[in-house]
Amino acid sequence: MLPSTTQAAVTAGLKKMEKESNVVAFEGYPDLLTVDNTAEVLQQSAQTVRGLCRKHELPSIRIGRRLYIPKVKLISYVESQLMEA
């Protein structure tokens, strides 16, 4: 078993790597993702993404009639879901 300070350092390093990998995973997407982009990333249906937005579980903004999800908010959402798992 690792000493607690070493274990904490390893945990912090893993969290940092996980965060960096999430950012890289979204690199090819625009800063504002459409519902379809978000559905593709999350491997869910567009209807599921709209439902998450409607329930305010996934932050979104409406511009005209279109719904957009800021990429930074999507990354935060994914990270929060990873922490709960």
N, C-alpha and C positions, 0 to 999 in steps of 0.2 A: 504494500500500500504506500502511496506517495504521501509525503508530508503535506499538511494542509496548504501551506504557501505555494508549493509546487503544483498541487492539484488546482488551486485557484488560478494560477498562471496558465495552466493547460486549458482550463475551462474558458478563460478570457480569450486565449488564442484561438480556440475552436469557434467561439462566438464571432470573433473578428473575421475569421476565414469564411464562416457561414454568411455573414453580412456582405462581404466582398463578392462572394459567389452569386448572391441574389442580385446585386447590382449588375454584375456582368451578364447574368441571365436575361436582363431586360435591356441590354445595351442597344439592340437593334430597333427598339420601339421609340416612338415620339414621346415627348414630355407629357402630352395629354393623350391618353389611350381611349379609343372608342370602346363601346360595349363589346363589339366583336373581337377587338384586339385583346381585351381583358379576358374574355371567354377562352380565347386561344391559349393565353398564358396560363390560366388556371385550369385548363382542360375541363371546363364546365360549359353549360349552355348559356346563350345570351340571356335567356329568361332567368336563369339562376343568378347571373350577375346583376340584372336589373332588380331582382328581389333583394339581393344584398344591399344594393344602393337604396332601395325604397325603405328598408329597415334600418338604414344608417349604420350598418355594420361595415360597409365599404364606402369611404368618403367619395363623393362625386360632385360634379358641378354641371349645371345645365347652361348651354349656350344656344340660344334660340330654342329649337325643339330637340336638339341633340344632347345626349348625356355623355360626359367625359369623366374619366378617372385619371387624376394626376398620377404620374408614374411613381413619384416619391411616396404618395399615400398608398399605392398598391404594394410597394416594397415593404412599407411599415405594416400593412395588413398581413402580408405573407409572413413576415418576421414574428408578428404577434401570434399567428396561428401555429408557427413552429414552436414557440415558447409554451403554448398550451398543450401541445402534444406530448 
